[in-house]
Amino acid sequence: MSSPLPKSYGLVLFPGFQALDAFGPLDVLNVLSISHPLSLSILASTLAPVPTNSPANGKLSPNFGESVVPTHTFANPPADLEVLIVPGGFGLRNEAVVEELAQFLKGAYPKLRYVLTVCTGSVPLAQSGVLEGRKATTNKKAWVWATSPFPKVDWVHKARWVVDGNIWTGSGVSAGIDLVLAFVEEVYGAAKAKELTIGIEYDRHEDPSYDPFADIWKVTE
């Protein structure tokens, strides 16, 4: 169990983020906040609502999606951030978005206690240079696109999530829930992780090497 326990969480958003990448881990933390005092900051390029169905991603219906209102911009983040969550999504196919996130993460990382990425959220973290020489994983369907530009990262091809120091990286989308529950177990204790798992009625995967999607998408080393 980590001491003192982290209290200040941040979520990075960009147009075209994957909803469950963000809301899956957040809902676990929502329930955790019943018993532990937590604060949440939503960070984005501007304070305008950030949509999941950005036209820039060219994939999702422009008439179906959700938007989240940020609390802070990348230029003015909270000074006390301890844990930062970075989701993935089709919006990361925009190189300018990736570069903006990478620059923010490069500056923010040295002050953080933990970084958690879900799905292709590992891409801007890799772009920032923070993942060089570290083990990490990412979405298996997007494996080639996500990993090939970053040969200095030790990509783990078959993993539900990977931990290297204070960096936690998850596989695709729903893996973020298992990732954050494993994080809660490590930081807040096994009993709390079990309580949250039961509370949200989630069928948790506790083995970080569980990854049938690596086989489905024929991802190999």
Buried (B, 14 or more C-beta within 10 A) or exposed (E): EEEEEBEBBBBBBBBBBBBBBBBBBBBBBBBBBEEEEBBBBBBBBEEEEBBBBBEBBEEBEEEEBEEBEBBBBBEEBBEEBBBBBBBBBBBBBBEEBBEBBBBBBBEBBEEBBBBBBBBBBBBBBBBBBBBEEBBBBBBBBBBEBBBEEBEEBBBBBBBBBBBBEEBBBBBBBBBBBBBBBBBBBBBBBEEBBBBBBEEBEBEBBBEBEBBEBBEEBEBEE
